[in-house]
Amino acid sequence: MNEFEQDVQSKRNDFVDSVVGMVVSVGFFTTIFIIATVIKILGS
């Protein structure tokens, strides 16, 4: 048996980490899009 299977470092659910990563990345790009839109509106 694999020695790493018995000594698990993190017992958290991977799905939760995936959702958090997705939300953070989508939020980051949405923020950049909003800032760019505001700059475009103010510049015109």
mmCIF entry with sequence, helices, sheets and N, C-alpha, C, O atoms, coordinates in Angstrom:
data_MODEL
# 
_entry.id   MODEL 
# 
_entity.id                         1 
_entity.type                       polymer 
_entity.pdbx_number_of_molecules   1 
# 
_entity_poly.entity_id                      1 
_entity_poly.type                           'polypeptide(L)' 
_entity_poly.nstd_linkage                   no 
_entity_poly.nstd_monomer                   no 
_entity_poly.pdbx_seq_one_letter_code       MNEFEQDVQSKRNDFVDSVVGMVVSVGFFTTIFIIATVIKILGS 
_entity_poly.pdbx_seq_one_letter_code_can   MNEFEQDVQSKRNDFVDSVVGMVVSVGFFTTIFIIATVIKILGS 
_entity_poly.pdbx_strand_id                 A 
# 
loop_
_entity_poly_seq.entity_id 
_entity_poly_seq.num 
_entity_poly_seq.mon_id 
_entity_poly_seq.hetero 
1 1  MET n 
1 2  ASN n 
1 3  GLU n 
1 4  PHE n 
1 5  GLU n 
1 6  GLN n 
1 7  ASP n 
1 8  VAL n 
1 9  GLN n 
1 10 SER n 
1 11 LYS n 
1 12 ARG n 
1 13 ASN n 
1 14 ASP n 
1 15 PHE n 
1 16 VAL n 
1 17 ASP n 
1 18 SER n 
1 19 VAL n 
1 20 VAL n 
1 21 GLY n 
1 22 MET n 
1 23 VAL n 
1 24 VAL n 
1 25 SER n 
1 26 VAL n 
1 27 GLY n 
1 28 PHE n 
1 29 PHE n 
1 30 THR n 
1 31 THR n 
1 32 ILE n 
1 33 PHE n 
1 34 ILE n 
1 35 ILE n 
1 36 ALA n 
1 37 THR n 
1 38 VAL n 
1 39 ILE n 
1 40 LYS n 
1 41 ILE n 
1 42 LEU n 
1 43 GLY n 
1 44 SER n 
# 
_struct_asym.id          A 
_struct_asym.entity_id   1 
# 
loop_
_struct_conf.conf_type_id 
_struct_conf.id 
_struct_conf.pdbx_PDB_helix_id 
_struct_conf.beg_label_comp_id 
_struct_conf.beg_label_asym_id 
_struct_conf.beg_label_seq_id 
_struct_conf.pdbx_beg_PDB_ins_code 
_struct_conf.end_label_comp_id 
_struct_conf.end_label_asym_id 
_struct_conf.end_label_seq_id 
_struct_conf.pdbx_end_PDB_ins_code 
_struct_conf.beg_auth_comp_id 
_struct_conf.beg_auth_asym_id 
_struct_conf.beg_auth_seq_id 
_struct_conf.end_auth_comp_id 
_struct_conf.end_auth_asym_id 
_struct_conf.end_auth_seq_id 
_struct_conf.pdbx_PDB_helix_class 
_struct_conf.details 
_struct_conf.pdbx_PDB_helix_length 
HELX_P HELX_P1 AA1 GLU A 3  ? GLU A 5  ? GLU A 3  GLU A 5  5 ? 3  
HELX_P HELX_P2 AA2 ASP A 14 ? GLY A 43 ? ASP A 14 GLY A 43 1 ? 30 
# 
_struct_conf_type.id          HELX_P 
_struct_conf_type.criteria    ? 
_struct_conf_type.reference   ? 
# 
loop_
_atom_site.group_PDB 
_atom_site.id 
_atom_site.type_symbol 
_atom_site.label_atom_id 
_atom_site.label_alt_id 
_atom_site.label_comp_id 
_atom_site.label_asym_id 
_atom_site.label_entity_id 
_atom_site.label_seq_id 
_atom_site.pdbx_PDB_ins_code 
_atom_site.Cartn_x 
_atom_site.Cartn_y 
_atom_site.Cartn_z 
_atom_site.occupancy 
_atom_site.B_iso_or_equiv 
_atom_site.pdbx_formal_charge 
_atom_site.auth_seq_id 
_atom_site.auth_comp_id 
_atom_site.auth_asym_id 
_atom_site.auth_atom_id 
_atom_site.pdbx_PDB_model_num 
ATOM 1   N N  . MET A 1 1  ? 0.844   -1.187 0.000   1.00 0.00 ? 1  MET A N  1 
ATOM 2   C CA . MET A 1 1  ? 0.000   0.000  0.000   1.00 0.00 ? 1  MET A CA 1 
ATOM 3   C C  . MET A 1 1  ? 0.890   1.251  0.000   1.00 0.00 ? 1  MET A C  1 
ATOM 4   O O  . MET A 1 1  ? 1.991   1.250  0.549   1.00 0.00 ? 1  MET A O  1 
ATOM 5   N N  . ASN A 1 2  ? 0.397   2.279  -0.609  1.00 0.00 ? 2  ASN A N  1 
ATOM 6   C CA . ASN A 1 2  ? 1.143   3.537  -0.709  1.00 0.00 ? 2  ASN A CA 1 
ATOM 7   C C  . ASN A 1 2  ? 1.234   4.192  0.668   1.00 0.00 ? 2  ASN A C  1 
ATOM 8   O O  . ASN A 1 2  ? 0.238   4.287  1.385   1.00 0.00 ? 2  ASN A O  1 
ATOM 9   N N  . GLU A 1 3  ? 2.450   4.648  1.037   1.00 0.00 ? 3  GLU A N  1 
ATOM 10  C CA . GLU A 1 3  ? 2.636   5.236  2.370   1.00 0.00 ? 3  GLU A CA 1 
ATOM 11  C C  . GLU A 1 3  ? 1.906   6.571  2.504   1.00 0.00 ? 3  GLU A C  1 
ATOM 12  O O  . GLU A 1 3  ? 1.549   6.960  3.616   1.00 0.00 ? 3  GLU A O  1 
ATOM 13  N N  . PHE A 1 4  ? 1.674   7.286  1.389   1.00 0.00 ? 4  PHE A N  1 
ATOM 14  C CA . PHE A 1 4  ? 1.025   8.593  1.463   1.00 0.00 ? 4  PHE A CA 1 
ATOM 15  C C  . PHE A 1 4  ? -0.477  8.478  1.714   1.00 0.00 ? 4  PHE A C  1 
ATOM 16  O O  . PHE A 1 4  ? -1.099  9.435  2.174   1.00 0.00 ? 4  PHE A O  1 
ATOM 17  N N  . GLU A 1 5  ? -1.066  7.316  1.415   1.00 0.00 ? 5  GLU A N  1 
ATOM 18  C CA . GLU A 1 5  ? -2.496  7.145  1.630   1.00 0.00 ? 5  GLU A CA 1 
ATOM 19  C C  . GLU A 1 5  ? -2.825  7.081  3.119   1.00 0.00 ? 5  GLU A C  1 
ATOM 20  O O  . GLU A 1 5  ? -3.955  7.372  3.513   1.00 0.00 ? 5  GLU A O  1 
ATOM 21  N N  . GLN A 1 6  ? -1.868  6.711  3.937   1.00 0.00 ? 6  GLN A N  1 
ATOM 22  C CA . GLN A 1 6  ? -2.127  6.595  5.366   1.00 0.00 ? 6  GLN A CA 1 
ATOM 23  C C  . GLN A 1 6  ? -1.826  7.894  6.107   1.00 0.00 ? 6  GLN A C  1 
ATOM 24  O O  . GLN A 1 6  ? -2.351  8.121  7.197   1.00 0.00 ? 6  GLN A O  1 
ATOM 25  N N  . ASP A 1 7  ? -0.990  8.743  5.528   1.00 0.00 ? 7  ASP A N  1 
ATOM 26  C CA . ASP A 1 7  ? -0.632  10.017 6.167   1.00 0.00 ? 7  ASP A CA 1 
ATOM 27  C C  . ASP A 1 7  ? -1.124  11.170 5.283   1.00 0.00 ? 7  ASP A C  1 
ATOM 28  O O  . ASP A 1 7  ? -0.348  11.817 4.580   1.00 0.00 ? 7  ASP A O  1 
ATOM 29  N N  . VAL A 1 8  ? -2.437  11.400 5.345   1.00 0.00 ? 8  VAL A N  1 
ATOM 30  C CA . VAL A 1 8  ? -3.035  12.438 4.514   1.00 0.00 ? 8  VAL A CA 1 
ATOM 31  C C  . VAL A 1 8  ? -2.821  13.787 5.191   1.00 0.00 ? 8  VAL A C  1 
ATOM 32  O O  . VAL A 1 8  ? -3.136  13.956 6.368   1.00 0.00 ? 8  VAL A O  1 
ATOM 33  N N  . GLN A 1 9  ? -2.273  14.762 4.426   1.00 0.00 ? 9  GLN A N  1 
ATOM 34  C CA . GLN A 1 9  ? -2.006  16.077 5.000   1.00 0.00 ? 9  GLN A CA 1 
ATOM 35  C C  . GLN A 1 9  ? -3.275  16.894 5.161   1.00 0.00 ? 9  GLN A C  1 
ATOM 36  O O  . GLN A 1 9  ? -3.444  17.583 6.167   1.00 0.00 ? 9  GLN A O  1 
ATOM 37  N N  . SER A 1 10 ? -4.177  16.826 4.174   1.00 0.00 ? 10 SER A N  1 
ATOM 38  C CA . SER A 1 10 ? -5.383  17.649 4.207   1.00 0.00 ? 10 SER A CA 1 
ATOM 39  C C  . SER A 1 10 ? -6.594  16.766 3.965   1.00 0.00 ? 10 SER A C  1 
ATOM 40  O O  . SER A 1 10 ? -6.666  16.078 2.947   1.00 0.00 ? 10 SER A O  1 
ATOM 41  N N  . LYS A 1 11 ? -7.540  16.777 4.884   1.00 0.00 ? 11 LYS A N  1 
ATOM 42  C CA . LYS A 1 11 ? -8.746  15.966 4.748   1.00 0.00 ? 11 LYS A CA 1 
ATOM 43  C C  . LYS A 1 11 ? -9.918  16.787 4.225   1.00 0.00 ? 11 LYS A C  1 
ATOM 44  O O  . LYS A 1 11 ? -11.060 16.327 4.248   1.00 0.00 ? 11 LYS A O  1 
ATOM 45  N N  . ARG A 1 12 ? -9.636  18.021 3.747   1.00 0.00 ? 12 ARG A N  1 
ATOM 46  C CA . ARG A 1 12 ? -10.706 18.871 3.235   1.00 0.00 ? 12 ARG A CA 1 
ATOM 47  C C  . ARG A 1 12 ? -11.238 18.323 1.927   1.00 0.00 ? 12 ARG A C  1 
ATOM 48  O O  . ARG A 1 12 ? -10.560 17.568 1.229   1.00 0.00 ? 12 ARG A O  1 
ATOM 49  N N  . ASN A 1 13 ? -12.464 18.713 1.604   1.00 0.00 ? 13 ASN A N  1 
ATOM 50  C CA . ASN A 1 13 ? -13.073 18.297 0.358   1.00 0.00 ? 13 ASN A CA 1 
ATOM 51  C C  . ASN A 1 13 ? -12.479 19.108 -0.793  1.00 0.00 ? 13 ASN A C  1 
ATOM 52  O O  . ASN A 1 13 ? -12.397 20.333 -0.709  1.00 0.00 ? 13 ASN A O  1 
ATOM 53  N N  . ASP A 1 14 ? -12.063 18.428 -1.873  1.00 0.00 ? 14 ASP A N  1 
ATOM 54  C CA . ASP A 1 14 ? -11.471 19.116 -3.020  1.00 0.00 ? 14 ASP A CA 1 
ATOM 55  C C  . ASP A 1 14 ? -12.491 19.985 -3.740  1.00 0.00 ? 14 ASP A C  1 
ATOM 56  O O  . ASP A 1 14 ? -12.125 20.982 -4.361  1.00 0.00 ? 14 ASP A O  1 
ATOM 57  N N  . PHE A 1 15 ? -13.775 19.614 -3.664  1.00 0.00 ? 15 PHE A N  1 
ATOM 58  C CA . PHE A 1 15 ? -14.806 20.387 -4.353  1.00 0.00 ? 15 PHE A CA 1 
ATOM 59  C C  . PHE A 1 15 ? -14.899 21.797 -3.783  1.00 0.00 ? 15 PHE A C  1 
ATOM 60  O O  . PHE A 1 15 ? -15.088 22.754 -4.533  1.00 0.00 ? 15 PHE A O  1 
ATOM 61  N N  . VAL A 1 16 ? -14.769 21.935 -2.468  1.00 0.00 ? 16 VAL A N  1 
ATOM 62  C CA . VAL A 1 16 ? -14.827 23.249 -1.831  1.00 0.00 ? 16 VAL A CA 1 
ATOM 63  C C  . VAL A 1 16 ? -13.673 24.117 -2.319  1.00 0.00 ? 16 VAL A C  1 
ATOM 64  O O  . VAL A 1 16 ? -13.866 25.294 -2.625  1.00 0.00 ? 16 VAL A O  1 
ATOM 65  N N  . ASP A 1 17 ? -12.482 23.545 -2.393  1.00 0.00 ? 17 ASP A N  1 
ATOM 66  C CA . ASP A 1 17 ? -11.315 24.295 -2.869  1.00 0.00 ? 17 ASP A CA 1 
ATOM 67  C C  . ASP A 1 17 ? -11.489 24.701 -4.335  1.00 0.00 ? 17 ASP A C  1 
ATOM 68  O O  . ASP A 1 17 ? -11.090 25.799 -4.724  1.00 0.00 ? 17 ASP A O  1 
ATOM 69  N N  . SER A 1 18 ? -12.081 23.822 -5.148  1.00 0.00 ? 18 SER A N  1 
ATOM 70  C CA . SER A 1 18 ? -12.303 24.139 -6.553  1.00 0.00 ? 18 SER A CA 1 
ATOM 71  C C  . SER A 1 18 ? -13.291 25.291 -6.703  1.00 0.00 ? 18 SER A C  1 
ATOM 72  O O  . SER A 1 18 ? -13.087 26.185 -7.524  1.00 0.00 ? 18 SER A O  1 
ATOM 73  N N  . VAL A 1 19 ? -14.362 25.271 -5.910  1.00 0.00 ? 19 VAL A N  1 
ATOM 74  C CA . VAL A 1 19 ? -15.360 26.346 -5.976  1.00 0.00 ? 19 VAL A CA 1 
ATOM 75  C C  . VAL A 1 19 ? -14.744 27.667 -5.535  1.00 0.00 ? 19 VAL A C  1 
ATOM 76  O O  . VAL A 1 19 ? -14.985 28.699 -6.162  1.00 0.00 ? 19 VAL A O  1 
ATOM 77  N N  . VAL A 1 20 ? -13.958 27.649 -4.474  1.00 0.00 ? 20 VAL A N  1 
ATOM 78  C CA . VAL A 1 20 ? -13.315 28.876 -3.992  1.00 0.00 ? 20 VAL A CA 1 
ATOM 79  C C  . VAL A 1 20 ? -12.376 29.435 -5.052  1.00 0.00 ? 20 VAL A C  1 
ATOM 80  O O  . VAL A 1 20 ? -12.374 30.641 -5.297  1.00 0.00 ? 20 VAL A O  1 
ATOM 81  N N  . GLY A 1 21 ? -11.584 28.584 -5.681  1.00 0.00 ? 21 GLY A N  1 
ATOM 82  C CA . GLY A 1 21 ? -10.681 29.030 -6.735  1.00 0.00 ? 21 GLY A CA 1 
ATOM 83  C C  . GLY A 1 21 ? -11.421 29.604 -7.924  1.00 0.00 ? 21 GLY A C  1 
ATOM 84  O O  . GLY A 1 21 ? -10.998 30.607 -8.498  1.00 0.00 ? 21 GLY A O  1 
ATOM 85  N N  . MET A 1 22 ? -12.532 28.968 -8.299  1.00 0.00 ? 22 MET A N  1 
ATOM 86  C CA . MET A 1 22 ? -13.331 29.461 -9.424  1.00 0.00 ? 22 MET A CA 1 
ATOM 87  C C  . MET A 1 22 ? -13.927 30.830 -9.107  1.00 0.00 ? 22 MET A C  1 
ATOM 88  O O  . MET A 1 22 ? -13.876 31.738 -9.936  1.00 0.00 ? 22 MET A O  1 
ATOM 89  N N  . VAL A 1 23 ? -14.492 30.979 -7.904  1.00 0.00 ? 23 VAL A N  1 
ATOM 90  C CA . VAL A 1 23 ? -15.115 32.252 -7.517  1.00 0.00 ? 23 VAL A CA 1 
ATOM 91  C C  . VAL A 1 23 ? -14.066 33.362 -7.464  1.00 0.00 ? 23 VAL A C  1 
ATOM 92  O O  . VAL A 1 23 ? -14.328 34.481 -7.905  1.00 0.00 ? 23 VAL A O  1 
ATOM 93  N N  . VAL A 1 24 ? -12.899 33.068 -6.935  1.00 0.00 ? 24 VAL A N  1 
ATOM 94  C CA . VAL A 1 24 ? -11.850 34.083 -6.838  1.00 0.00 ? 24 VAL A CA 1 
ATOM 95  C C  . VAL A 1 24 ? -11.397 34.522 -8.225  1.00 0.00 ? 24 VAL A C  1 
ATOM 96  O O  . VAL A 1 24 ? -11.238 35.718 -8.467  1.00 0.00 ? 24 VAL A O  1 
ATOM 97  N N  . SER A 1 25 ? -11.185 33.573 -9.143  1.00 0.00 ? 25 SER A N  1 
ATOM 98  C CA . SER A 1 25 ? -10.727 33.938 -10.478 1.00 0.00 ? 25 SER A CA 1 
ATOM 99  C C  . SER A 1 25 ? -11.795 34.694 -11.256 1.00 0.00 ? 25 SER A C  1 
ATOM 100 O O  . SER A 1 25 ? -11.481 35.670 -11.938 1.00 0.00 ? 25 SER A O  1 
ATOM 101 N N  . VAL A 1 26 ? -13.049 34.264 -11.166 1.00 0.00 ? 26 VAL A N  1 
ATOM 102 C CA . VAL A 1 26 ? -14.130 34.971 -11.852 1.00 0.00 ? 26 VAL A CA 1 
ATOM 103 C C  . VAL A 1 26 ? -14.299 36.366 -11.262 1.00 0.00 ? 26 VAL A C  1 
ATOM 104 O O  . VAL A 1 26 ? -14.508 37.328 -12.002 1.00 0.00 ? 26 VAL A O  1 
ATOM 105 N N  . GLY A 1 27 ? -14.213 36.485 -9.955  1.00 0.00 ? 27 GLY A N  1 
ATOM 106 C CA . GLY A 1 27 ? -14.321 37.795 -9.312  1.00 0.00 ? 27 GLY A CA 1 
ATOM 107 C C  . GLY A 1 27 ? -13.194 38.717 -9.708  1.00 0.00 ? 27 GLY A C  1 
ATOM 108 O O  . GLY A 1 27 ? -13.406 39.918 -9.876  1.00 0.00 ? 27 GLY A O  1 
ATOM 109 N N  . PHE A 1 28 ? -11.989 38.173 -9.861  1.00 0.00 ? 28 PHE A N  1 
ATOM 110 C CA . PHE A 1 28 ? -10.837 38.972 -10.260 1.00 0.00 ? 28 PHE A CA 1 
ATOM 111 C C  . PHE A 1 28 ? -11.033 39.552 -11.661 1.00 0.00 ? 28 PHE A C  1 
ATOM 112 O O  . PHE A 1 28 ? -10.825 40.746 -11.880 1.00 0.00 ? 28 PHE A O  1 
ATOM 113 N N  . PHE A 1 29 ? -11.436 38.697 -12.608 1.00 0.00 ? 29 PHE A N  1 
ATOM 114 C CA . PHE A 1 29 ? -11.622 39.170 -13.981 1.00 0.00 ? 29 PHE A CA 1 
ATOM 115 C C  . PHE A 1 29 ? -12.832 40.094 -14.096 1.00 0.00 ? 29 PHE A C  1 
ATOM 116 O O  . PHE A 1 29 ? -12.827 41.014 -14.914 1.00 0.00 ? 29 PHE A O  1 
ATOM 117 N N  . THR A 1 30 ? -13.860 39.864 -13.294 1.00 0.00 ? 30 THR A N  1 
ATOM 118 C CA . THR A 1 30 ? -15.010 40.762 -13.291 1.00 0.00 ? 30 THR A CA 1 
ATOM 119 C C  . THR A 1 30 ? -14.612 42.137 -12.786 1.00 0.00 ? 30 THR A C  1 
ATOM 120 O O  . THR A 1 30 ? -15.054 43.152 -13.324 1.00 0.00 ? 30 THR A O  1 
ATOM 121 N N  . THR A 1 31 ? -13.773 42.176 -11.747 1.00 0.00 ? 31 THR A N  1 
ATOM 122 C CA . THR A 1 31 ? -13.295 43.455 -11.222 1.00 0.00 ? 31 THR A CA 1 
ATOM 123 C C  . THR A 1 31 ? -12.484 44.208 -12.273 1.00 0.00 ? 31 THR A C  1 
ATOM 124 O O  . THR A 1 31 ? -12.656 45.415 -12.442 1.00 0.00 ? 31 THR A O  1 
ATOM 125 N N  . ILE A 1 32 ? -11.601 43.502 -12.979 1.00 0.00 ? 32 ILE A N  1 
ATOM 126 C CA . ILE A 1 32 ? -10.815 44.138 -14.032 1.00 0.00 ? 32 ILE A CA 1 
ATOM 127 C C  . ILE A 1 32 ? -11.736 44.671 -15.130 1.00 0.00 ? 32 ILE A C  1 
ATOM 128 O O  . ILE A 1 32 ? -11.521 45.772 -15.638 1.00 0.00 ? 32 ILE A O  1 
ATOM 129 N N  . PHE A 1 33 ? -12.759 43.899 -15.498 1.00 0.00 ? 33 PHE A N  1 
ATOM 130 C CA . PHE A 1 33 ? -13.690 44.325 -16.535 1.00 0.00 ? 33 PHE A CA 1 
ATOM 131 C C  . PHE A 1 33 ? -14.451 45.577 -16.107 1.00 0.00 ? 33 PHE A C  1 
ATOM 132 O O  . PHE A 1 33 ? -14.624 46.497 -16.905 1.00 0.00 ? 33 PHE A O  1 
ATOM 133 N N  . ILE A 1 34 ? -14.903 45.620 -14.860 1.00 0.00 ? 34 ILE A N  1 
ATOM 134 C CA . ILE A 1 34 ? -15.646 46.783 -14.358 1.00 0.00 ? 34 ILE A CA 1 
ATOM 135 C C  . ILE A 1 34 ? -14.748 48.019 -14.341 1.00 0.00 ? 34 ILE A C  1 
ATOM 136 O O  . ILE A 1 34 ? -15.174 49.102 -14.741 1.00 0.00 ? 34 ILE A O  1 
ATOM 137 N N  . ILE A 1 35 ? -13.510 47.859 -13.880 1.00 0.00 ? 35 ILE A N  1 
ATOM 138 C CA . ILE A 1 35 ? -12.580 48.995 -13.839 1.00 0.00 ? 35 ILE A CA 1 
ATOM 139 C C  . ILE A 1 35 ? -12.318 49.506 -15.259 1.00 0.00 ? 35 ILE A C  1 
ATOM 140 O O  . ILE A 1 35 ? -12.308 50.715 -15.489 1.00 0.00 ? 35 ILE A O  1 
ATOM 141 N N  . ALA A 1 36 ? -12.108 48.598 -16.204 1.00 0.00 ? 36 ALA A N  1 
ATOM 142 C CA . ALA A 1 36 ? -11.858 49.007 -17.586 1.00 0.00 ? 36 ALA A CA 1 
ATOM 143 C C  . ALA A 1 36 ? -13.068 49.703 -18.179 1.00 0.00 ? 36 ALA A C  1 
ATOM 144 O O  . ALA A 1 36 ? -12.918 50.667 -18.930 1.00 0.00 ? 36 ALA A O  1 
ATOM 145 N N  . THR A 1 37 ? -14.273 49.230 -17.853 1.00 0.00 ? 37 THR A N  1 
ATOM 146 C CA . THR A 1 37 ? -15.491 49.862 -18.359 1.00 0.00 ? 37 THR A CA 1 
ATOM 147 C C  . THR A 1 37 ? -15.657 51.260 -17.785 1.00 0.00 ? 37 THR A C  1 
ATOM 148 O O  . THR A 1 37 ? -16.050 52.178 -18.505 1.00 0.00 ? 37 THR A O  1 
ATOM 149 N N  . VAL A 1 38 ? -15.369 51.435 -16.516 1.00 0.00 ? 38 VAL A N  1 
ATOM 150 C CA . VAL A 1 38 ? -15.479 52.758 -15.893 1.00 0.00 ? 38 VAL A CA 1 
ATOM 151 C C  . VAL A 1 38 ? -14.466 53.723 -16.509 1.00 0.00 ? 38 VAL A C  1 
ATOM 152 O O  . VAL A 1 38 ? -14.788 54.886 -16.750 1.00 0.00 ? 38 VAL A O  1 
ATOM 153 N N  . ILE A 1 39 ? -13.252 53.253 -16.763 1.00 0.00 ? 39 ILE A N  1 
ATOM 154 C CA . ILE A 1 39 ? -12.228 54.112 -17.385 1.00 0.00 ? 39 ILE A CA 1 
ATOM 155 C C  . ILE A 1 39 ? -12.666 54.487 -18.803 1.00 0.00 ? 39 ILE A C  1 
ATOM 156 O O  . ILE A 1 39 ? -12.468 55.622 -19.235 1.00 0.00 ? 39 ILE A O  1 
ATOM 157 N N  . LYS A 1 40 ? -13.257 53.539 -19.522 1.00 0.00 ? 40 LYS A N  1 
ATOM 158 C CA . LYS A 1 40 ? -13.706 53.827 -20.893 1.00 0.00 ? 40 LYS A CA 1 
ATOM 159 C C  . LYS A 1 40 ? -14.837 54.847 -20.879 1.00 0.00 ? 40 LYS A C  1 
ATOM 160 O O  . LYS A 1 40 ? -14.864 55.742 -21.724 1.00 0.00 ? 40 LYS A O  1 
ATOM 161 N N  . ILE A 1 41 ? -15.765 54.732 -19.942 1.00 0.00 ? 41 ILE A N  1 
ATOM 162 C CA . ILE A 1 41 ? -16.892 55.673 -19.867 1.00 0.00 ? 41 ILE A CA 1 
ATOM 163 C C  . ILE A 1 41 ? -16.391 57.069 -19.470 1.00 0.00 ? 41 ILE A C  1 
ATOM 164 O O  . ILE A 1 41 ? -16.840 58.069 -20.030 1.00 0.00 ? 41 ILE A O  1 
ATOM 165 N N  . LEU A 1 42 ? -15.472 57.138 -18.516 1.00 0.00 ? 42 LEU A N  1 
ATOM 166 C CA . LEU A 1 42 ? -14.966 58.433 -18.075 1.00 0.00 ? 42 LEU A CA 1 
ATOM 167 C C  . LEU A 1 42 ? -14.098 59.088 -19.146 1.00 0.00 ? 42 LEU A C  1 
ATOM 168 O O  . LEU A 1 42 ? -14.016 60.315 -19.207 1.00 0.00 ? 42 LEU A O  1 
ATOM 169 N N  . GLY A 1 43 ? -13.453 58.290 -19.986 1.00 0.00 ? 43 GLY A N  1 
ATOM 170 C CA . GLY A 1 43 ? -12.583 58.846 -21.000 1.00 0.00 ? 43 GLY A CA 1 
ATOM 171 C C  . GLY A 1 43 ? -13.319 59.354 -22.216 1.00 0.00 ? 43 GLY A C  1 
ATOM 172 O O  . GLY A 1 43 ? -12.754 60.109 -23.007 1.00 0.00 ? 43 GLY A O  1 
ATOM 173 N N  . SER A 1 44 ? -14.564 58.959 -22.383 1.00 0.00 ? 44 SER A N  1 
ATOM 174 C CA . SER A 1 44 ? -15.292 59.372 -23.582 1.00 0.00 ? 44 SER A CA 1 
ATOM 175 C C  . SER A 1 44 ? -16.092 60.646 -23.374 1.00 0.00 ? 44 SER A C  1 
ATOM 176 O O  . SER A 1 44 ? -16.757 61.115 -24.298 1.00 0.00 ? 44 SER A O  1 
# 
